[in-house]
Amino acid sequence: MKSKYINTSLKYLLYLIIVICALPLVLPLIWMILTSITPESHFFNQENLIYFPSKIRVQNFIDALKILPFHKFFINTITYSILATFGTLLSCTFVAYGFARYKFKNRSLVFGVLISTMLLPWVVLMVPMFLIFNFFGLIDTYYPLTLPTFFGLSAGTVFILRQRIRTIPNILFDIGNI
């Protein structure tokens, strides 16, 4: 018969292991918070790089809110998020539906090429994308952030949507044709 204390001690040992493993992940966050409330004169002192500051300066946050246009950052983020989500859903749904429901020559080959583009790192695509947007005069605008999402460039999303559309019975698509 197993003892209750063995299970409890094992549970606490697992908690300790989890805390030890999580500590390296939490330390940068703690350091960031501590440096954000540190006065500027203490921050540039190399001797006290990691410490709890003797003086806490909340004015740093107020100064940041006054100096930087956070309202513009927020509007940019919301605009980009909405347009990118809408563009990805719109274009990838059409592409995925085409791959799932229409039979055409070399469909598997074309789909394989599309899926293989997921192997390309973003760094490889940055220079050609820059050259394309530079050619059309779209540098220093918001178009390079949102325009690519309207062309089905997310192969992972196309793959997931295609797999989901393939599970829907054909009879549901044929109802409109009756």
RAUR-V48127 format. One record per helix or strand. SS is the DSSP state (A for helix, B for strand). FROM is the first residue (numbers start at 1). TO is the last residue. If there is no record, write none. Layout:
ss: (SS SS)
from: (FROM FROM)
to: (TO TO)
This chain:
ss: (A B A A B A A A A A A A)
from: (4 38 40 46 56 59 70 107 122 143 155 170)
to: (36 38 43 48 56 67 101 119 135 151 166 177)
